[in-house]
Every structure is written in C-alpha cells, then in structure tokens.
Amino acid sequence: MLMSNAQEPDDNPGVIALPPLIALMTFLAGLVLDRLVPIGVAAALLPRVWRMLLALLLFAFAGYIVALAYRVFERVGTNMDVRKPALALATSDIYTKTRNPMYQALGLMLLALAVGVGSDWTALLLVPWALVMHIGVVLREERYLEQKFGDDYRRYKAQVPRYGWPL
C-alpha cells in the first residue's frame, strides 16, 4: 500500500465521465438502436430462459470481481469515485492479475444485459464502449497515477497487465 497526501482541487484523473454512466448510456443507446434498426440475432440464438440464465451467471461473476476489487480499495483506504483523489495504490489480491478489474467487470455486466434482453446492438456497442473506456478513462487514470505515485506506479504497471484475466 503506497500513500500520497496530495489533495488539491484538481487531484483526480479527469476522466471524460463516470464509468457506470458510460455503461448506462451504451446500454440505452443499444436499446434505442434495437428498436429503430432491429437485428434480432441474439433473441433467435437462445430461448429466453437460457439467455436469462447466462445473463445472471455473467452478472454474478462480474459482481464477484467488483466485490473483490472494492475490498482492496477499502483495505488500502483509497477512493473508488474517479472524481476524488487516489489516496493509495491498490496493488494486492485481484490487482496482481489486472490493473482494471472493475472496468472489466463493467464490460461483463454490459454483456450480461445484452444477453439477458437479447440486445444485438448493446453487444455490438461493447466495442466502442471499450474504446471510450480505454481512451477516456483508463489512459487518463494511468497518466494521473503515474504523476501522483511516480516510480511506484511505473513498477506496478510493468508487473501487472492492464487487462489481464481477473481471476
């Protein structure tokens, strides 16, 4: 656990939007596109009951990943809210496998919603969602953490993949 005391008004990564909001907008855009330009493949592939079961399993797995990551943030005493300063680096437990487990879990949750409601467009919009998250959130957070924690974060970055397998 590496601590930093710097807390200035602009002491945050400056991400383009809150990650859950980006996911919600992606999901809503997918639903609107399903209505306007239906594809119908997802609903035709599996009966509804199987889609719902798969969606619940994906969502539960994603929730488990978030719970593991949240526990590390709590233990090291840092903020989860990207609008607030990072007070310490989360580098243990799930963060030894991947630097971004919460965002990976958010993608799984979006996939679960796409499967559950049979939304082809939400599934397709996972690609632009991932690009927005990478460029507008992850790269900004990395730049911020490197400025704030310096060599400690650079060493961590060198050891742990950005998008490794979370478990």
C-alpha positions in Angstrom: 0.0 0.0 0.0 1.5 3.3 -1.2 0.1 6.5 0.2 0.0 10.1 -1.0 -1.1 13.1 0.9 -1.6 15.5 -2.0 -5.2 16.5 -2.2 -5.7 19.5 -4.5 -9.0 20.5 -6.2 -7.9 19.0 -9.5 -6.4 15.9 -7.8 -8.2 13.4 -9.9 -7.7 11.6 -13.2 -10.0 13.9 -15.2 -11.9 11.1 -16.9 -14.4 12.0 -19.5 -17.4 10.7 -17.5 -18.2 8.3 -14.6 -17.6 4.8 -15.9 -21.1 3.5 -14.8 -22.7 6.4 -16.7 -20.7 5.5 -19.8 -22.0 1.9 -19.5 -25.6 3.1 -18.9 -25.5 5.3 -22.0 -24.1 2.4 -24.0 -26.9 0.2 -22.8 -29.6 2.8 -23.5 -28.2 3.5 -27.0 -28.2 -0.2 -27.7 -31.9 -0.5 -26.7 -32.8 2.5 -28.9 -31.0 1.1 -31.8 -32.7 -2.3 -31.3 -36.0 -0.5 -31.6 -35.0 1.6 -34.6 -32.9 -0.9 -36.5 -33.6 -4.3 -35.2 -31.2 -7.2 -36.0 -32.8 -10.0 -34.0 -29.9 -12.4 -33.9 -29.4 -12.5 -30.1 -33.0 -13.3 -29.4 -33.1 -16.0 -32.0 -29.9 -17.8 -30.8 -31.1 -19.0 -27.4 -34.5 -19.3 -25.8 -35.3 -16.5 -23.4 -34.9 -18.7 -20.3 -31.3 -19.7 -21.4 -30.4 -16.1 -22.2 -31.6 -15.1 -18.7 -29.7 -17.8 -17.0 -26.5 -16.9 -18.9 -27.0 -13.3 -18.2 -27.4 -14.0 -14.4 -24.2 -16.0 -14.4 -22.3 -13.3 -16.2 -23.7 -10.6 -13.9 -22.9 -12.6 -10.8 -19.3 -13.2 -12.0 -18.9 -9.5 -12.7 -20.4 -8.7 -9.3 -17.9 -11.0 -7.6 -15.0 -9.3 -9.4 -16.3 -5.9 -8.3 -16.6 -7.1 -4.7 -13.0 -8.3 -4.7 -11.8 -5.0 -6.1 -13.9 -3.0 -3.7 -12.5 -4.9 -0.8 -8.9 -4.0 -1.8 -9.9 -0.3 -2.2 -11.5 -0.4 1.3 -8.4 -2.1 2.8 -5.9 0.4 1.4 -8.1 3.4 2.1 -8.5 4.9 -1.3 -11.5 6.4 -3.2 -13.5 4.4 -5.7 -15.0 7.5 -7.1 -12.9 8.7 -10.0 -13.8 12.3 -9.2 -11.9 12.1 -5.9 -8.2 11.8 -5.3 -6.4 8.5 -5.3 -5.0 8.2 -1.7 -3.2 4.9 -2.2 -2.4 2.3 -4.9 -4.4 -0.8 -5.0 -1.9 -3.5 -5.9 -2.8 -6.6 -4.0 -5.2 -9.5 -4.5 -7.2 -9.1 -7.8 -4.9 -6.2 -8.6 -2.0 -8.6 -9.0 -3.7 -10.1 -12.1 -5.1 -7.0 -13.8 -5.0 -3.2 -13.2 -8.6 -2.7 -14.2 -10.8 -5.4 -12.8 -13.8 -3.0 -12.1 -13.9 -1.9 -15.7 -13.6 -5.4 -17.0 -16.5 -6.3 -14.7 -18.5 -3.4 -16.0 -18.0 -4.8 -19.6 -19.2 -8.2 -18.4 -22.2 -6.5 -16.8 -23.0 -4.8 -20.2 -22.6 -8.1 -22.0 -24.9 -9.7 -19.4 -27.6 -7.1 -20.0 -27.2 -7.5 -23.8 -27.6 -11.3 -23.5 -30.5 -11.0 -21.0 -32.6 -8.7 -23.0 -31.5 -10.0 -26.4 -30.0 -6.7 -27.4 -27.8 -7.2 -30.5 -26.9 -3.5 -30.6 -25.8 -3.4 -27.0 -23.5 -6.4 -27.7 -22.1 -4.6 -30.8 -21.7 -1.3 -28.9 -19.3 -3.1 -26.5 -16.5 -2.3 -28.9 -17.0 1.5 -29.0 -17.7 1.3 -25.2 -14.3 -0.4 -24.7 -12.6 2.2 -26.8 -14.2 5.1 -24.9 -13.3 3.5 -21.6 -9.7 2.9 -22.7 -9.1 6.3 -24.1 -11.4 8.4 -21.9 -10.9 6.7 -18.6 -8.1 4.1 -18.3 -5.3 6.1 -20.1 -6.2 9.2 -18.1 -6.2 7.3 -14.9 -2.8 5.8 -15.7 -1.3 9.2 -16.5 -2.7 10.6 -13.2 -1.5 7.7 -11.1 2.0 7.9 -12.7 2.2 11.6 -11.9 0.9 11.1 -8.4 2.8 7.9 -7.4 5.8 8.0 -9.8 8.1 5.1 -9.8 5.9 3.0 -7.5 3.1 3.1 -10.1 5.6 2.5 -13.0 6.9 -0.6 -11.3 3.4 -1.9 -10.7 2.5 -1.1 -14.4 5.5 -3.1 -15.5 4.4 -6.1 -13.4 0.7 -6.3 -14.0 -1.2 -6.3 -17.3 -3.7 -3.5 -17.9 -6.4 -6.0 -19.0 -5.2 -9.4 -17.6 -7.6 -12.2 -16.7 -9.1 -11.0 -13.4 -9.1 -14.4 -11.6 
